[in-house]
Amino acid sequence: MAEIVGAYFTSHVPAIGGAIHKGLQNEPYWKPFFDGYQKVHEWLAQVKPDVAIVFNNDHGLNFFLDKMPTFAVGAAAEYHNADEGWGLPLYKPFAGHTELSWHIINALVEDEFDITTCQKMLVDHALSIPFELAWPGVEAWPVKIVPFAINTVQHPLPSAKRCLALGQAVHKALESWQGNERIVIIGTGGLSHQLDGERAGYMNQQYDRFCMDNLSVDPEALTHDNVHEIVRKAGTQGVEVLNWIAARGALGEAPVTEIHRNYHVPISNTAAATMLMEPA
Amino acid sequence: MTTPIPAPAPQPIEGTHLFDGAAAAKGFELNDMCYSFNDAANRAAFLADEDAYCARFRLTPAQRKAVADRDVLGMIAAGGNIYYLAKLAGIFGLNVQDVGALQTGTSVDAFKAMLLAQGRGETYETAHKEMVHG
């Protein structure tokens, strides 16, 4: 039977990709951030996942505003990165796990989640950077993926409560999967940041700590605020914490243990965070 | 039959413009043009003839003026979404600190200092006050 080995949460700021590309990991600005991944490398080497379920958000690479799904699930054999508008070097492609994708899709719709299915899906820095951080320098990613794209761009966004429920439904789907994979759950984005408006540059360490302190032990605490209040507290793009909440749901409702946390302010305009959790 | 009472409108968030349905409808042309910048050939076409390129996407007068003025807040007021505007900013070699400085009316160095001050544990409010008052 498949095993969920745990969950990895990380920020996905585009500038991180630039720093990796230029080899700036040991520069004073970047070192406190990159040092937070040593433990991630050790943990991944130990738990050896071969599949990753990834909750992230598209930034105008795959989805335009003509069609904006609230929850989109990848069901492709391969996922490619492409030029996001900045002409940067492209990230490596990902192998999909189509059978597992369709199993999850069937289970979610059975569970009354009306998701969008994607047999083609470009993936942007929100998916690639977490992998570059987790498995630096590998020739090919050691895991196949099932990606989820959550709309964090155009309001109305799904509520935190709904994102947690989506994740929990994914957990249920994984429990009925007959394969013997070792599955890691990944949530990307956040934490607090705001790129637009007169409040650009806003971060909120108090709210970030509330999120990190509660995510493992009481994820429902993060669902009491509606999206408007989450934007007020986390910033317009800090609302990407919805990806973390969905990922936490996919870890299941049994107790989990936080085994690692790194929090560093700022990376670019963002309060950057990394966490690892395991089933208790 | 009782008339449902609409939920009270949420309190606005200072300095924050939610990209909702109204903004998405208003900004469609501008965001559509910015989405096209995922293609390098389109970025080159914009740089070669900005007027013609904006006309091709039927930018509204307010959108066209904001783009011509490189006025980020104006673009947002005209329905621009920051993830799409970031692709336009990239054409001019501007990153999110440059865009932050433009929107807050400060220098890039002062904007970066405000971010770093938060890294030293200052709240946004304190760091922002220092940025504005020096």
Interface residues (C-beta under 8 A of the other chain):
Chain A: A15 H59 G60 L61 F64 L65 A82 D83 E84 G85 W86 G87 V153 Q154 H155 P156 Q194 L195 D196 G197 E198 R199 A200 G201 Y202 M203 N204 Q205 N226 H228 E229 V231 R232 T236 Q237 H264 V265 P266 S268 N269 A271
Chain B: P10 Q11 I13 E14 G15 T16 H17 L18 F19 D20 G21 A24 F28 N31 D32 C34 Y35 F37 N38 D39 A40 R43 V72 L73 I76 N81 I82 Y83 Y84 L85 A86 K87 G90 N95 V96 Q97 V99 G100 Q103 T104 F111 M114 L115 L116 Q118 G119 G121 T123 Y124 A127 H128
